[in-house]
């Protein structure tokens, strides 16, 4: 697919001629948190954008309209199914229309360079080809329905530590072959309407003002004709960003454009022709989006249909990876006495944290889904807790209006606890993780606001309870007017609220069962906090999280779980992470399961041999896996997560997911272990091109489970591999075919993975092999199907040659390897490239 960035429509050219300078300037920044600017005089409408990579939240973090939540990015990558992912893209488009959204802020195609990256769960894979091809299919599904996609984050936003300032130092070869390649494949296959820049620097320059990558690579070399926007608050200059190719500063109101841009134009730091190029990109985006007939600033509604539930359930089911089934424990029998144990069983872990989070219209827990599938109700025990912050308040609160599970929140222009006032706005809410990034009101000028949160609390059991406040702003918590938690005067910077908030401050209270207590929280927005002066980015009015938990006896909880397991025929043990552990704003420090989960696994397997562990996490975790006979990786599976797990556990569907990233035995084994954080403002990508399986295979380092691994209840034979080189020269194609036979009595799907390695000496060091294509095929029991793949030769064998600053299709011998995992490629054929040639572009 080729694109011509110089081509303008007649409408765009006409508007360029009519727009005033001030109107052009206005178009180059957001009007508010989620909308672009409109020019009503010329009937140029505002466009609405919305997070996130796994759904459409709409225009509100705060008091948002419920939505469909897709499985997280790594789960979608684990499907290895381009057709299914295209269907997921169509669902995203439907959700966008329901929220009157013109541009979906996704997908995320950053590389999972380390297993502990805070946003690793948002991305598809450690491999650029799997990432790029899955993303292409998703974007095709979205944009074929008239909604734009904003592929992100360009480029190397692979960690959260010091993400707005870190200088990622990457070799030209690694940048091209690993980090730019997903974007390049998407440009070739899907032409996304929008490209979002990342917060970080690459080789010294912030990405939002990087002319080498934005202008020379994206626009000139790749011929990109879309619109380039910043990540939110990710613009750091005026003239530099405009000249580098950044079209829109998001969000609004502007910090770097407006009067500043007018001044730079006035002194010719930004030329009129450059302004017209930027404005032309915006107008092209508007023209594309208007073809969808989605209204300007239209209504937002919840779209809950049987069709979408079915798609979400299939996405959840098909993403699940059967990691281990040593004793053929799986599938389970619904007739057996079953214990469901673990901190991830009764709570719905449907998504990770940060901008990927949203409010689902329903979320099915594993316990609920298993109870529906079993013939008798399951036994249950929590076993241990894993909260990184205290759990939000739940059904034990009641609003002043008498609504169970809700609380009141009154908004003020000045502190109501100092002078009695009338609130300018009031809410009744059900989630005490309150995010006010996009909240606005005429009386909350410059995001200055205060709030009083009130509720009645009645506990069923007498005990000591611990309350917590985490805040981007300032807050105090009172119980019956007694100060319990002070997060106002003495605050400590933490990782909460995308890195702009405090650590959690806590206080304990002895509670009497059945007694009514009055909860009151005094909140001041982000501008009231001294932490606001530390240089970290601040989002809107900030937010506050109110948590509470009973101070339990961990030993007693563990023993209750062990007793429950001993009384059952089979055990489903639900462990993992959650949105408090995997979230925008911070990285994990290690791979270990948090809390006492490792001890829980060891004790449960000691009393019952029939244990299947369900892991809910977006990236690898370490645990005593050798003690467990069966393990499935359940990811964050979206709305239907619980049903997806149940479908696999009881054999309604044979598992077909494959790992989209390598699973190391320990965090110290991963290639980025020594360089996955900012040191003195820099992060050296020392592993170069040897990311993930490329590193493990080159160094012959053992992993827990390899890239592409995934078992099935069915069994398959791959045979009769054939290879043909079509056409000639730079446009040659590898056409390969093979047969897949289901040798079992169980219907199932298999993923054929095609890798290519070098057979003869090369002028450059190369990985043992690299993924170049894949195909997922459903094969009924005892049947066979043919699989075909076509790979452009220049992509199949190309390496980036730094000496010529171009791709090199090097002559010599190569090997095609096909199998169902990176460590199982039984089908192999040699082929030869007769002559070398160089190329650039797509």
Beta strands, then each sheet from edge to edge (+ up, - down):
strand 1: 49-50
strand 2: 103-104
strand 3: 148-154
strand 4: 167-169
strand 5: 194-197
strand 6: 201-202
strand 7: 205-206
strand 8: 227-229
strand 9: 321-325
strand 10: 338-341
strand 11: 379-381
strand 12: 397-398
strand 13: 407-412
strand 14: 425-429
strand 15: 433-435
strand 16: 450-458
strand 17: 463-472
strand 18: 474-479
strand 19: 482-487
strand 20: 505-511
strand 21: 516-524
strand 22: 543-550
strand 23: 570-576
strand 24: 611-616
strand 25: 630-633
strand 26: 682-684
strand 27: 716-726
strand 28: 733-742
strand 29: 748-758
strand 30: 770-779
strand 31: 784-792
strand 32: 799-801
strand 33: 806-809
strand 34: 812-819
strand 35: 827-833
strand 36: 837-839
sheet 1: 1+ 2+ 3+ 5+ 8+
sheet 2: 7+ 6- 4- 26-
sheet 3: 9+ 25- 24- 23- 10- 11-
sheet 4: 12+ 16- 13+ 14-
sheet 5: 12+ 16- 21+ 18- 19+
sheet 6: 15+ 22- 17+ 20-
sheet 7: 27+ 28- 31+
sheet 8: 30+ 29- 34+ 35-
sheet 9: 32+ 33- 36+
end
